[in-house]
């Protein structure tokens, strides 16, 4: 039983780390979009990971993902760790030069990403402090 | 290995309340009252449930299920505080036990 599996591989930690990874990727994609606001023919890129994430974890609002066979397992920790978000292309209508980067939208997405990143980092630290407290037994 | 003088001394002081049959039995509780052990295990179960709820709140936030940061932070803080209090209670109980053990009869 390695330390990695013991301390850092429970579901919440893996999910948080994956969330942070996705926010970093979103940041790069938005930066690329903003840098290419004048490039003719450039289509804005987007990462929409939430749906895939929710489906994988079975936490959607509408239906609980049910298994047809009792031997089908819920996604394991390794599957979660290996999930990669896909970059897809924005479907906004473009301007005459073929570029469809909407700078306001990109700015809003950027603010969203930054807030999400900060929130996830704080949660990660908070949760880690509970484990640390258990280890030190509250005696400093 | 019973000390006859202590037992007979106790009987004379406390009257017929203490008998050999009652030795080692837990005191009878009134209706609806819980024993200390039950209270402890219920509290532990509650604290554990708070941890589970905090994890669920984190999951919901990360997957975009809920956009409310404050919900998640509140759940996390509840779990943190409850855990800290439980830890200190456990420390005190262990301390008390050690002090009793050290007592010289």
gemmi code that builds the backbone of each chain (N, CA, C; Angstrom):
import gemmi

chains = {
    "A": [
        ("UNK", (0.838, -1.193, 0.000), (0.000, 0.000, 0.000), (0.872, 1.242, 0.000)),
        ("UNK", (1.038, 1.883, -1.138), (1.950, 3.013, -1.184), (1.307, 4.230, -0.519)),
        ("UNK", (2.148, 5.180, -0.197), (1.675, 6.414, 0.432), (0.699, 7.121, -0.506)),
        ("UNK", (1.007, 7.071, -1.798), (0.145, 7.737, -2.781), (-1.273, 7.202, -2.715)),
        ("UNK", (-1.398, 5.872, -2.655), (-2.729, 5.285, -2.594), (-3.389, 5.541, -1.271)),
        ("UNK", (-2.575, 5.585, -0.211), (-3.162, 5.712, 1.110), (-3.702, 7.117, 1.341)),
        ("UNK", (-2.920, 8.128, 0.983), (-3.273, 9.481, 1.374), (-3.918, 10.298, 0.262)),
        ("UNK", (-3.484, 10.104, -0.976), (-3.844, 11.075, -1.996), (-4.721, 10.527, -3.095)),
        ("UNK", (-5.191, 9.303, -2.962), (-5.938, 8.743, -4.086), (-7.397, 8.506, -3.770)),
        ("UNK", (-7.944, 9.157, -2.759), (-9.372, 8.985, -2.573), (-10.107, 9.877, -3.560)),
        ("UNK", (-11.400, 9.606, -3.670), (-12.184, 10.161, -4.777), (-12.150, 11.686, -4.813)),
        ("UNK", (-12.313, 12.305, -3.635), (-12.405, 13.766, -3.641), (-11.093, 14.392, -4.096)),
        ("UNK", (-9.953, 13.827, -3.645), (-8.668, 14.384, -4.044), (-8.438, 14.274, -5.540)),
        ("UNK", (-8.776, 13.097, -6.107), (-8.572, 12.901, -7.536), (-9.454, 13.860, -8.329)),
        ("UNK", (-10.684, 14.029, -7.869), (-11.601, 14.920, -8.585), (-11.109, 16.348, -8.542)),
        ("UNK", (-10.636, 16.776, -7.367), (-10.151, 18.151, -7.259), (-8.960, 18.377, -8.153)),
        ("UNK", (-8.044, 17.394, -8.159), (-6.850, 17.567, -8.980), (-7.233, 17.630, -10.456)),
        ("UNK", (-8.190, 16.760, -10.836), (-8.621, 16.766, -12.232), (-9.269, 18.107, -12.563)),
        ("UNK", (-10.042, 18.647, -11.616), (-10.660, 19.951, -11.840), (-9.615, 21.033, -12.050)),
        ("UNK", (-8.556, 20.992, -11.229), (-7.487, 21.976, -11.382), (-6.804, 21.834, -12.735)),
        ("UNK", (-6.554, 20.574, -13.137), (-5.932, 20.356, -14.449), (-6.774, 20.971, -15.554)),
        ("UNK", (-8.084, 20.753, -15.464), (-8.978, 21.257, -16.518), (-8.958, 22.779, -16.533)),
        ("UNK", (-8.927, 23.388, -15.347), (-8.906, 24.860, -15.329), (-7.630, 25.394, -15.946)),
        ("UNK", (-6.495, 24.721, -15.688), (-5.243, 25.150, -16.306), (-5.324, 25.045, -17.823)),
        ("UNK", (-5.889, 23.947, -18.307), (-6.015, 23.780, -19.756), (-6.910, 24.861, -20.334)),
        ("UNK", (-8.009, 25.135, -19.614), (-8.919, 26.190, -20.090), (-8.185, 27.515, -20.180)),
        ("UNK", (-7.332, 27.783, -19.181), (-6.575, 29.023, -19.167), (-5.729, 29.147, -20.422)),
        ("UNK", (-5.019, 28.048, -20.778), (-4.175, 28.101, -21.977), (-5.015, 28.323, -23.220)),
        ("UNK", (-6.141, 27.628, -23.287), (-6.982, 27.745, -24.474), (-7.509, 29.168, -24.615)),
        ("UNK", (-7.947, 29.750, -23.493), (-8.477, 31.126, -23.561), (-7.372, 32.095, -23.954)),
        ("UNK", (-6.158, 31.885, -23.400), (-5.042, 32.762, -23.766), (-4.766, 32.664, -25.251)),
        ("UNK", (-4.808, 31.452, -25.784), (-4.579, 31.283, -27.221), (-5.663, 31.988, -28.023)),
        ("UNK", (-6.909, 31.868, -27.564), (-7.994, 32.546, -28.267), (-7.788, 34.050, -28.279)),
        ("UNK", (-7.424, 34.594, -27.114), (-7.267, 36.049, -27.035), (-6.109, 36.500, -27.909)),
        ("UNK", (-5.031, 35.692, -27.909), (-3.871, 36.086, -28.719), (-4.202, 36.076, -30.195)),
        ("UNK", (-5.167, 35.225, -30.583), (-5.487, 35.088, -31.995), (-6.742, 35.837, -32.386)),
        ("UNK", (-7.024, 36.939, -31.681), (-8.283, 37.631, -31.946), (-8.290, 38.264, -33.337)),
        ("UNK", (-7.104, 38.514, -33.898), (-7.059, 39.157, -35.215), (-6.721, 38.203, -36.331)),
        ("UNK", (-6.437, 36.954, -35.972), (-6.012, 36.022, -37.024), (-7.198, 35.641, -37.893)),
        ("UNK", (-7.093, 35.877, -39.192), (-8.235, 35.499, -40.041), (-8.382, 33.987, -40.114)),
        ("UNK", (-9.601, 33.543, -40.054), (-9.856, 32.111, -40.188), (-9.692, 31.326, -38.904)),
        ("UNK", (-9.356, 31.986, -37.810), (-9.156, 31.250, -36.558), (-10.491, 31.055, -35.866)),
        ("UNK", (-10.768, 29.828, -35.504), (-12.003, 29.543, -34.769), (-11.669, 29.366, -33.287)),
        ("UNK", (-12.419, 30.046, -32.421), (-12.137, 29.979, -30.989), (-12.295, 28.561, -30.472)),
        ("UNK", (-11.420, 28.170, -29.577), (-11.473, 26.833, -29.017), (-12.129, 26.877, -27.628)),
        ("UNK", (-12.620, 25.748, -27.217), (-13.364, 25.696, -25.973), (-13.164, 24.324, -25.343)),
        ("UNK", (-13.199, 24.289, -24.037), (-13.162, 22.982, -23.359), (-14.429, 22.859, -22.535)),
        ("UNK", (-15.191, 21.837, -22.828), (-16.420, 21.657, -22.084), (-16.364, 20.319, -21.378)),
        ("UNK", (-15.755, 20.301, -20.211), (-15.467, 19.036, -19.560), (-16.558, 18.606, -18.603)),
        ("UNK", (-17.434, 19.566, -18.231), (-18.343, 19.272, -17.119), (-19.272, 18.113, -17.416)),
        ("UNK", (-19.780, 18.090, -18.660), (-20.719, 17.019, -18.971), (-20.042, 15.654, -18.866)),
        ("UNK", (-18.836, 15.528, -19.450), (-18.133, 14.240, -19.413), (-17.818, 13.854, -17.979)),
        ("UNK", (-17.390, 14.844, -17.192), (-17.061, 14.605, -15.804), (-18.278, 14.066, -15.054)),
        ("UNK", (-19.397, 14.771, -15.218), (-20.604, 14.361, -14.512), (-21.058, 12.985, -14.945)),
        ("UNK", (-20.986, 12.717, -16.250), (-21.402, 11.403, -16.727), (-20.532, 10.316, -16.125)),
        ("UNK", (-19.234, 10.594, -16.077), (-18.318, 9.577, -15.574), (-18.576, 9.289, -14.105)),
        ("UNK", (-18.954, 10.327, -13.364), (-19.139, 10.121, -11.939), (-20.557, 9.732, -11.590)),
        ("UNK", (-21.450, 9.857, -12.547), (-22.832, 9.489, -12.279), (-23.549, 10.480, -11.404)),
        ("UNK", (-23.196, 11.765, -11.506), (-23.826, 12.745, -10.635), (-24.733, 13.700, -11.399)),
        ("UNK", (-25.241, 13.275, -12.552), (-26.093, 14.206, -13.296), (-27.400, 14.403, -12.568)),
        ("UNK", (-28.062, 15.501, -12.935), (-29.319, 15.809, -12.287), (-30.432, 14.879, -12.736)),
        ("UNK", (-30.441, 14.586, -14.064), (-31.631, 13.925, -14.598), (-31.719, 12.471, -14.190)),
        ("UNK", (-30.745, 11.694, -14.609), (-30.853, 10.268, -14.335), (-29.611, 9.787, -13.633)),
        ("UNK", (-29.781, 8.888, -12.750), (-28.627, 8.204, -12.181), (-28.171, 7.173, -13.208)),
        ("UNK", (-26.885, 7.156, -13.480), (-26.392, 6.153, -14.420), (-26.490, 4.786, -13.763)),
        ("UNK", (-27.318, 3.934, -14.311), (-27.475, 2.625, -13.681), (-26.783, 1.585, -14.537)),
        ("UNK", (-26.258, 0.591, -13.879), (-25.570, -0.461, -14.622), (-26.560, -1.573, -14.921)),
        ("UNK", (-26.419, -2.156, -16.116), (-27.334, -3.230, -16.487), (-26.853, -4.559, -15.935)),
        ("UNK", (-25.569, -4.627, -15.647), (-25.001, -5.873, -15.161), (-24.330, -5.583, -13.835)),
        ("UNK", (-24.576, -6.410, -12.859), (-24.016, -6.113, -11.543), (-22.501, -6.176, -11.557)),
        ("UNK", (-21.918, -6.801, -12.595), (-20.474, -6.887, -12.633), (-19.845, -5.613, -13.187)),
        ("UNK", (-20.653, -4.719, -13.768), (-20.108, -3.457, -14.258), (-19.783, -2.581, -13.065)),
        ("UNK", (-18.571, -2.093, -13.036), (-18.172, -1.287, -11.898), (-18.296, 0.193, -12.222)),
        ("UNK", (-18.499, 0.973, -11.176), (-18.433, 2.427, -11.339), (-16.993, 2.780, -11.715)),
        ("UNK", (-16.782, 3.952, -12.351), (-15.414, 4.259, -12.776), (-14.456, 4.234, -11.594)),
        ("UNK", (-13.385, 3.500, -11.756), (-12.407, 3.404, -10.696), (-11.561, 4.657, -10.638)),
        ("UNK", (-10.713, 4.697, -9.610), (-9.871, 5.875, -9.405), (-8.923, 6.039, -10.584)),
        ("UNK", (-8.417, 4.913, -11.126), (-7.463, 5.021, -12.223), (-8.119, 5.593, -13.474)),
        ("UNK", (-9.384, 5.189, -13.692), (-10.096, 5.753, -14.843), (-10.240, 7.253, -14.688)),
        ("UNK", (-10.597, 7.665, -13.477), (-10.767, 9.094, -13.240), (-9.461, 9.829, -13.471)),
        ("UNK", (-8.360, 9.211, -13.008), (-7.079, 9.885, -13.151), (-6.707, 10.039, -14.607)),
        ("UNK", (-7.128, 9.073, -15.440), (-6.678, 9.075, -16.826), (-7.572, 9.903, -17.739)),
        ("UNK", (-8.677, 10.415, -17.250), (-9.583, 11.166, -18.113), (-8.951, 12.460, -18.580)),
        ("UNK", (-9.078, 12.737, -19.890), (-8.516, 13.958, -20.440), (-9.626, 14.774, -21.068)),
        ("UNK", (-9.674, 16.072, -20.815), (-10.700, 16.864, -21.483), (-10.383, 17.038, -22.961)),
        ("UNK", (-11.426, 17.112, -23.763), (-11.241, 17.275, -25.206), (-11.427, 18.744, -25.561)),
        ("UNK", (-10.591, 19.212, -26.479), (-10.706, 20.590, -26.936), (-11.622, 20.607, -28.147)),
        ("UNK", (-12.707, 21.344, -28.047), (-13.539, 21.463, -29.243), (-13.640, 22.923, -29.652)),
        ("UNK", (-14.298, 23.113, -30.788), (-14.283, 24.417, -31.441), (-15.598, 25.132, -31.161)),
        ("UNK", (-15.486, 26.400, -30.881), (-16.692, 27.207, -30.644), (-17.518, 27.315, -31.907)),
        ("UNK", (-18.828, 27.366, -31.696), (-19.706, 27.373, -32.866), (-20.310, 28.746, -33.115)),
        ("UNK", (-19.719, 29.795, -32.513), (-20.239, 31.132, -32.784), (-20.087, 31.470, -34.266)),
        ("UNK", (-21.000, 32.284, -34.782), (-20.815, 32.716, -36.184), (-19.606, 33.635, -36.284)),
        ("UNK", (-18.881, 33.531, -37.334), (-17.639, 34.277, -37.475), (-17.850, 35.641, -38.104)),
        ("UNK", (-16.819, 36.469, -38.009), (-16.819, 37.762, -38.708), (-16.384, 37.538, -40.146)),
        ("UNK", (-16.440, 38.600, -40.948), (-16.119, 38.417, -42.377), (-14.748, 37.801, -42.632)),
        ("UNK", (-13.736, 38.054, -41.734), (-12.439, 37.485, -42.060), (-12.314, 36.046, -41.578)),
        ("UNK", (-13.413, 35.435, -41.122), (-13.371, 34.026, -40.746), (-13.036, 33.813, -39.288)),
        ("UNK", (-12.743, 34.889, -38.543), (-12.368, 34.762, -37.140), (-13.626, 34.845, -36.286)),
        ("UNK", (-13.774, 33.950, -35.326), (-14.990, 34.033, -34.500), (-14.689, 34.169, -33.012)),
        ("UNK", (-13.551, 34.794, -32.699), (-13.220, 35.004, -31.289), (-14.032, 36.172, -30.753)),
        ("UNK", (-14.828, 35.908, -29.725), (-15.621, 36.954, -29.096), (-14.891, 37.386, -27.835)),
        ("UNK", (-14.296, 38.567, -27.856), (-13.360, 38.936, -26.793), (-14.069, 39.063, -25.439)),
        ("UNK", (-15.319, 39.539, -25.453), (-16.046, 39.661, -24.178), (-16.268, 38.307, -23.559)),
        ("UNK", (-16.657, 37.374, -24.435), (-16.914, 36.028, -23.923), (-15.637, 35.412, -23.360)),
        ("UNK", (-14.533, 35.655, -24.051), (-13.271, 35.090, -23.569), (-12.900, 35.689, -22.221)),
        ("UNK", (-13.141, 37.006, -22.057), (-12.826, 37.643, -20.772), (-13.661, 37.060, -19.646)),
        ("UNK", (-14.940, 36.822, -19.944), (-15.808, 36.229, -18.910), (-15.330, 34.844, -18.545)),
        ("UNK", (-14.960, 34.070, -19.570), (-14.472, 32.720, -19.303), (-13.214, 32.773, -18.455)),
        ("UNK", (-12.371, 33.781, -18.726), (-11.130, 33.905, -17.966), (-11.418, 34.157, -16.487)),
        ("UNK", (-12.354, 35.066, -16.210), (-12.708, 35.348, -14.815), (-13.252, 34.098, -14.144)),
        ("UNK", (-14.066, 33.360, -14.881), (-14.629, 32.124, -14.361), (-13.535, 31.133, -13.974)),
        ("UNK", (-12.579, 30.991, -14.899), (-11.490, 30.041, -14.669), (-10.691, 30.428, -13.436)),
        ("UNK", (-10.406, 31.741, -13.325), (-9.586, 32.150, -12.193), (-10.292, 31.910, -10.875)),
        ("UNK", (-11.586, 32.220, -10.845), (-12.332, 31.981, -9.611), (-12.380, 30.491, -9.280)),
        ("UNK", (-12.624, 29.691, -10.311), (-12.695, 28.250, -10.092), (-11.381, 27.698, -9.588)),
        ("UNK", (-10.284, 28.179, -10.157), (-8.963, 27.707, -9.755), (-8.693, 28.061, -8.299)),
        ("UNK", (-8.991, 29.328, -7.933), (-8.777, 29.737, -6.538), (-9.610, 28.914, -5.587)),
        ("UNK", (-10.890, 28.724, -5.942), (-11.781, 27.978, -5.052), (-11.273, 26.557, -4.855)),
        ("UNK", (-10.882, 25.908, -5.977), (-10.426, 24.524, -5.865), (-9.165, 24.429, -5.041)),
        ("UNK", (-8.256, 25.408, -5.193), (-7.025, 25.376, -4.420), (-7.331, 25.503, -2.934)),
        ("UNK", (-8.211, 26.445, -2.590), (-8.564, 26.610, -1.175), (-9.179, 25.339, -0.611)),
        ("UNK", (-10.068, 24.708, -1.403), (-10.698, 23.484, -0.914), (-9.676, 22.380, -0.703)),
        ("UNK", (-8.721, 22.289, -1.630), (-7.694, 21.268, -1.522), (-6.895, 21.449, -0.242)),
        ("UNK", (-6.520, 22.719, 0.032), (-5.744, 22.998, 1.231), (-6.560, 22.686, 2.481)),
        ("UNK", (-7.833, 23.091, 2.451), (-8.694, 22.884, 3.617), (-8.848, 21.399, 3.926)),
        ("UNK", (-9.062, 20.650, 2.868), (-9.257, 19.221, 3.066), (-7.974, 18.565, 3.528)),
        ("UNK", (-6.848, 19.024, 2.983), (-5.578, 18.463, 3.405), (-5.291, 18.766, 4.857)),
        ("UNK", (-5.783, 19.916, 5.344), (-5.495, 20.260, 6.732), (-6.230, 19.331, 7.691)),
        ("UNK", (-7.382, 18.787, 7.271), (-8.093, 17.833, 8.124), (-7.248, 16.577, 8.296)),
        ("UNK", (-6.693, 16.093, 7.165), (-5.834, 14.907, 7.243), (-4.612, 15.180, 8.104)),
        ("UNK", (-4.032, 16.383, 7.911), (-2.843, 16.719, 8.679), (-3.168, 16.754, 10.173)),
        ("UNK", (-4.345, 17.263, 10.498), (-4.764, 17.340, 11.890), (-4.898, 15.945, 12.486)),
        ("UNK", (-5.415, 15.026, 11.666), (-5.552, 13.657, 12.160), (-4.188, 13.051, 12.429)),
        ("UNK", (-3.212, 13.391, 11.576), (-1.887, 12.802, 11.740), (-1.220, 13.356, 12.991)),
        ("UNK", (-1.319, 14.682, 13.206), (-0.625, 15.256, 14.358), (-1.449, 15.157, 15.630)),
        ("UNK", (-2.708, 14.643, 15.517), (-3.601, 14.506, 16.670), (-3.836, 15.816, 17.377)),
        ("UNK", (-3.758, 16.890, 16.613), (-4.087, 18.178, 17.197), (-3.097, 18.664, 18.231)),
        ("UNK", (-1.932, 18.006, 18.285), (-0.963, 18.430, 19.298), (0.158, 19.236, 18.687)),
        ("UNK", (-0.106, 19.818, 17.482), (0.913, 20.641, 16.839), (2.029, 19.757, 16.346)),
    ],
    "B": [
        ("UNK", (-11.583, -13.109, 45.091), (-10.698, -12.385, 45.969), (-11.394, -11.111, 46.417)),
        ("UNK", (-12.354, -11.229, 47.282), (-13.106, -10.048, 47.683), (-12.682, -9.644, 49.080)),
        ("UNK", (-12.624, -8.370, 49.247), (-12.238, -7.842, 50.544), (-13.491, -7.731, 51.393)),
        ("UNK", (-13.619, -8.592, 52.362), (-14.885, -8.688, 53.098), (-15.141, -7.423, 53.896)),
        ("UNK", (-14.088, -6.840, 54.424), (-14.330, -5.684, 55.283), (-14.835, -4.504, 54.468)),
        ("UNK", (-14.294, -4.298, 53.235), (-14.751, -3.170, 52.427), (-16.205, -3.358, 52.045)),
        ("UNK", (-16.530, -4.557, 51.599), (-17.908, -4.786, 51.142), (-18.893, -4.601, 52.291)),
        ("UNK", (-18.581, -5.204, 53.426), (-19.528, -5.083, 54.532), (-19.586, -3.641, 55.000)),
        ("UNK", (-18.428, -2.925, 54.931), (-18.426, -1.517, 55.287), (-19.329, -0.709, 54.364)),
        ("UNK", (-19.222, -0.984, 53.035), (-20.049, -0.285, 52.059), (-21.518, -0.552, 52.323)),
        ("UNK", (-21.838, -1.819, 52.593), (-23.243, -2.173, 52.813), (-23.803, -1.399, 53.980)),
        ("UNK", (-23.008, -1.277, 55.007), (-23.545, -0.595, 56.190), (-23.742, 0.878, 55.911)),
        ("UNK", (-22.862, 1.486, 55.085), (-22.988, 2.917, 54.805), (-24.141, 3.181, 53.857)),
        ("UNK", (-24.209, 2.370, 52.805), (-25.145, 2.694, 51.725), (-26.453, 1.950, 51.836)),
        ("UNK", (-26.614, 1.101, 52.854), (-27.884, 0.414, 53.001), (-28.046, -0.679, 51.983)),
        ("UNK", (-29.247, -1.073, 51.763), (-29.473, -2.226, 50.876), (-29.299, -1.879, 49.390)),
        ("UNK", (-28.864, -0.694, 49.079), (-28.740, -0.323, 47.665), (-27.724, -1.172, 46.933)),
        ("UNK", (-26.567, -1.365, 47.525), (-25.506, -2.139, 46.861), (-25.660, -3.592, 47.257)),
        ("UNK", (-25.853, -4.444, 46.292), (-25.910, -5.879, 46.563), (-24.924, -6.594, 45.661)),
        ("UNK", (-24.675, -7.876, 45.953), (-23.761, -8.635, 45.105), (-24.309, -8.780, 43.693)),
        ("UNK", (-25.634, -8.837, 43.570), (-26.189, -9.023, 42.219), (-25.929, -7.799, 41.358)),
        ("UNK", (-25.939, -6.628, 42.019), (-25.834, -5.407, 41.208), (-24.400, -5.118, 40.810)),
        ("UNK", (-23.455, -5.931, 41.350), (-22.044, -5.674, 41.041), (-21.791, -5.823, 39.560)),
        ("UNK", (-21.193, -4.862, 38.953), (-20.788, -4.986, 37.552), (-21.896, -4.702, 36.555)),
        ("UNK", (-23.102, -4.415, 37.030), (-24.167, -4.121, 36.052), (-24.250, -2.622, 35.821)),
        ("UNK", (-24.583, -2.265, 34.620), (-24.739, -0.842, 34.313), (-26.001, -0.325, 34.995)),
        ("UNK", (-26.021, 0.947, 35.357), (-27.225, 1.485, 35.991), (-28.380, 1.516, 35.014)),
        ("UNK", (-29.592, 1.310, 35.541), (-30.747, 1.289, 34.636), (-31.062, 2.711, 34.200)),
        ("UNK", (-31.370, 2.861, 32.899), (-31.650, 4.178, 32.353), (-33.143, 4.387, 32.265)),
        ("UNK", (-33.531, 5.645, 32.369), (-34.946, 5.962, 32.185), (-35.308, 5.797, 30.711)),
        ("UNK", (-36.605, 5.795, 30.421), (-37.070, 5.627, 29.048), (-36.537, 6.746, 28.181)),
        ("UNK", (-35.957, 6.395, 27.029), (-35.535, 7.426, 26.094), (-34.144, 7.952, 26.366)),
        ("UNK", (-33.556, 7.562, 27.459), (-32.208, 8.035, 27.717), (-31.204, 7.108, 27.062)),
        ("UNK", (-30.073, 7.682, 26.668), (-29.072, 6.850, 25.999), (-27.867, 6.679, 26.911)),
        ("UNK", (-27.219, 5.564, 26.774), (-26.000, 5.372, 27.545), (-24.884, 6.192, 26.916)),
        ("UNK", (-23.826, 6.382, 27.684), (-22.726, 7.214, 27.216), (-22.110, 6.631, 25.960)),
        ("UNK", (-21.973, 5.302, 25.944), (-21.399, 4.661, 24.768), (-22.207, 4.937, 23.525)),
        ("UNK", (-23.553, 4.883, 23.690), (-24.404, 5.149, 22.531), (-24.249, 6.590, 22.064)),
        ("UNK", (-24.186, 7.511, 23.020), (-24.030, 8.927, 22.649), (-22.735, 9.116, 21.866)),
        ("UNK", (-21.664, 8.464, 22.370), (-20.368, 8.590, 21.682), (-20.443, 8.057, 20.263)),
        ("UNK", (-20.981, 6.843, 20.115), (-20.960, 6.262, 18.769), (-21.886, 7.025, 17.838)),
        ("UNK", (-22.991, 7.581, 18.365), (-23.855, 8.405, 17.509), (-23.112, 9.645, 17.035)),
        ("UNK", (-22.368, 10.256, 17.962), (-21.639, 11.469, 17.578), (-20.582, 11.157, 16.530)),
        ("UNK", (-19.888, 10.016, 16.699), (-18.873, 9.655, 15.713), (-19.498, 9.442, 14.351)),
        ("UNK", (-20.672, 8.805, 14.361), (-21.338, 8.575, 13.091), (-21.690, 9.912, 12.444)),
        ("UNK", (-22.134, 10.879, 13.259), (-22.487, 12.198, 12.721), (-21.277, 12.877, 12.114)),
        ("UNK", (-20.137, 12.806, 12.826), (-18.931, 13.449, 12.318), (-18.521, 12.810, 11.000)),
        ("UNK", (-18.616, 11.482, 10.929), (-18.268, 10.810, 9.694), (-19.182, 11.252, 8.559)),
        ("UNK", (-20.478, 11.395, 8.885), (-21.416, 11.830, 7.849), (-21.071, 13.222, 7.354)),
        ("UNK", (-20.598, 14.091, 8.269), (-20.195, 15.433, 7.848), (-19.026, 15.370, 6.877)),
        ("UNK", (-18.080, 14.454, 7.129), (-16.953, 14.324, 6.205), (-17.448, 13.877, 4.833)),
        ("UNK", (-18.366, 12.907, 4.847), (-18.897, 12.420, 3.574), (-19.621, 13.538, 2.842)),
        ("UNK", (-20.406, 14.330, 3.591), (-21.126, 15.437, 2.956), (-20.156, 16.442, 2.357)),
        ("UNK", (-19.050, 16.704, 3.072), (-18.068, 17.656, 2.538), (-17.482, 17.134, 1.237)),
        ("UNK", (-17.169, 15.838, 1.196), (-16.629, 15.265, -0.042), (-17.631, 15.383, -1.180)),
        ("UNK", (-18.903, 15.128, -0.857), (-19.928, 15.219, -1.904), (-20.035, 16.645, -2.408)),
        ("UNK", (-19.944, 17.620, -1.476), (-20.042, 19.026, -1.884), (-18.874, 19.394, -2.790)),
        ("UNK", (-17.666, 18.883, -2.471), (-16.503, 19.156, -3.319), (-16.726, 18.585, -4.698)),
        ("UNK", (-17.241, 17.346, -4.736), (-17.481, 16.698, -6.020), (-18.465, 17.518, -6.855)),
        ("UNK", (-19.545, 17.946, -6.212), (-20.558, 18.707, -6.941), (-19.982, 20.001, -7.504)),
        ("UNK", (-19.127, 20.658, -6.727), (-18.565, 21.910, -7.217), (-17.611, 21.662, -8.377)),
        ("UNK", (-16.752, 20.631, -8.242), (-15.740, 20.396, -9.279), (-16.374, 20.021, -10.604)),
        ("UNK", (-17.483, 19.283, -10.538), (-18.079, 18.865, -11.796), (-19.061, 19.895, -12.336)),
        ("UNK", (-19.180, 21.027, -11.652), (-20.052, 22.070, -12.166), (-21.504, 21.846, -11.856)),
        ("UNK", (-21.801, 20.861, -11.022), (-23.183, 20.594, -10.639), (-23.798, 21.800, -9.945)),
        ("UNK", (-23.002, 22.400, -9.039), (-23.476, 23.602, -8.362), (-22.421, 24.682, -8.513)),
        ("UNK", (-22.866, 25.920, -8.710), (-21.906, 26.995, -8.851), (-21.701, 27.727, -7.531)),
        ("UNK", (-22.323, 27.215, -6.435), (-22.237, 27.933, -5.164), (-20.972, 27.558, -4.428)),
        ("UNK", (-20.036, 28.493, -4.391), (-18.807, 28.228, -3.659), (-19.099, 28.174, -2.168)),
        ("UNK", (-20.029, 29.030, -1.705), (-20.227, 29.131, -0.263), (-20.774, 27.830, 0.317)),
        ("UNK", (-21.599, 27.131, -0.457), (-22.114, 25.843, 0.042), (-20.977, 24.896, 0.339)),
        ("UNK", (-20.062, 24.806, -0.640), (-18.945, 23.887, -0.480), (-18.066, 24.296, 0.689)),
        ("UNK", (-17.769, 25.609, 0.779), (-16.895, 26.054, 1.859), (-17.543, 25.820, 3.212)),
        ("UNK", (-18.845, 26.035, 3.311), (-19.546, 25.799, 4.577), (-19.452, 24.332, 4.965)),
        ("UNK", (-19.700, 23.449, 3.998), (-19.641, 22.019, 4.306), (-18.253, 21.628, 4.770)),
        ("UNK", (-17.234, 22.167, 4.076), (-15.863, 21.854, 4.450), (-15.550, 22.352, 5.853)),
        ("UNK", (-16.009, 23.571, 6.164), (-15.711, 24.128, 7.476), (-16.389, 23.350, 8.579)),
        ("UNK", (-17.645, 22.942, 8.310), (-18.362, 22.133, 9.307), (-17.592, 20.870, 9.615)),
        ("UNK", (-17.167, 20.190, 8.525), (-16.449, 18.929, 8.715), (-15.173, 19.161, 9.488)),
        ("UNK", (-14.470, 20.237, 9.141), (-13.198, 20.537, 9.799), (-13.392, 20.780, 11.284)),
        ("UNK", (-14.361, 21.660, 11.629), (-14.588, 21.992, 13.035), (-15.032, 20.775, 13.832)),
        ("UNK", (-15.961, 20.000, 13.262), (-16.460, 18.822, 13.970), (-15.323, 17.852, 14.231)),
        ("UNK", (-14.452, 17.685, 13.233), (-13.355, 16.749, 13.397), (-12.401, 17.215, 14.474)),
        ("UNK", (-12.116, 18.529, 14.468), (-11.185, 19.050, 15.473), (-11.742, 18.852, 16.875)),
        ("UNK", (-13.041, 19.122, 17.033), (-13.638, 18.968, 18.354), (-13.596, 17.520, 18.813)),
        ("UNK", (-13.908, 16.608, 17.869), (-13.876, 15.189, 18.216), (-12.486, 14.766, 18.659)),
        ("UNK", (-11.488, 15.273, 17.943), (-10.117, 14.916, 18.275), (-9.762, 15.376, 19.683)),
        ("UNK", (-10.183, 16.587, 20.037), (-9.867, 17.097, 21.375), (-10.620, 16.327, 22.438)),
        ("UNK", (-11.879, 15.957, 22.143), (-12.648, 15.155, 23.105), (-11.932, 13.838, 23.354)),
        ("UNK", (-11.459, 13.222, 22.251), (-10.753, 11.947, 22.379), (-9.486, 12.127, 23.205)),
        ("UNK", (-8.763, 13.248, 22.995), (-7.558, 13.497, 23.767), (-7.872, 13.594, 25.250)),
        ("UNK", (-8.964, 14.302, 25.551), (-9.329, 14.471, 26.962), (-9.707, 13.139, 27.594)),
        ("UNK", (-10.451, 12.308, 26.840), (-10.869, 11.021, 27.399), (-9.648, 10.163, 27.706)),
        ("UNK", (-8.700, 10.153, 26.741), (-7.496, 9.346, 26.949), (-6.704, 9.870, 28.138)),
        ("UNK", (-6.639, 11.199, 28.272), (-5.934, 11.801, 29.398), (-6.564, 11.387, 30.710)),
        ("UNK", (-7.908, 11.451, 30.753), (-8.622, 11.086, 31.968), (-8.360, 9.629, 32.320)),
        ("UNK", (-8.388, 8.778, 31.288), (-8.149, 7.358, 31.531), (-6.769, 7.139, 32.104)),
        ("UNK", (-5.774, 7.845, 31.534), (-4.409, 7.649, 32.012), (-4.264, 8.119, 33.452)),
        ("UNK", (-4.987, 9.186, 33.784), (-4.900, 9.672, 35.152), (-5.511, 8.669, 36.117)),
        ("UNK", (-6.624, 8.051, 35.698), (-7.259, 7.057, 36.563), (-6.346, 5.861, 36.749)),
        ("UNK", (-5.684, 5.445, 35.658), (-4.797, 4.283, 35.742), (-3.666, 4.560, 36.732)),
        ("UNK", (-3.220, 5.827, 36.705), (-2.087, 6.164, 37.571), (-2.457, 6.206, 39.049)),
        ("UNK", (-3.762, 6.259, 39.304), (-4.206, 6.386, 40.693), (-3.751, 5.203, 41.510)),
        ("UNK", (-3.289, 5.469, 42.714), (-2.864, 4.384, 43.586), (-4.009, 4.053, 44.512)),
        ("UNK", (-4.440, 2.780, 44.398), (-5.583, 2.391, 45.207), (-5.147, 2.213, 46.646)),
    ],
}
model = gemmi.Model(1)
for chain_id, residues in chains.items():
    chain = gemmi.Chain(chain_id)
    for i, (resn, *xyz) in enumerate(residues, 1):
        res = gemmi.Residue()
        res.name, res.seqid = resn, gemmi.SeqId(i, " ")
        for name, pos in zip(("N", "CA", "C"), xyz):
            atom = gemmi.Atom()
            atom.name, atom.element = name, gemmi.Element(name[0])
            atom.pos, atom.b_iso = gemmi.Position(*pos), 0.0
            res.add_atom(atom)
        chain.add_residue(res)
    model.add_chain(chain)
structure = gemmi.Structure()
structure.add_model(model)
structure.setup_entities()
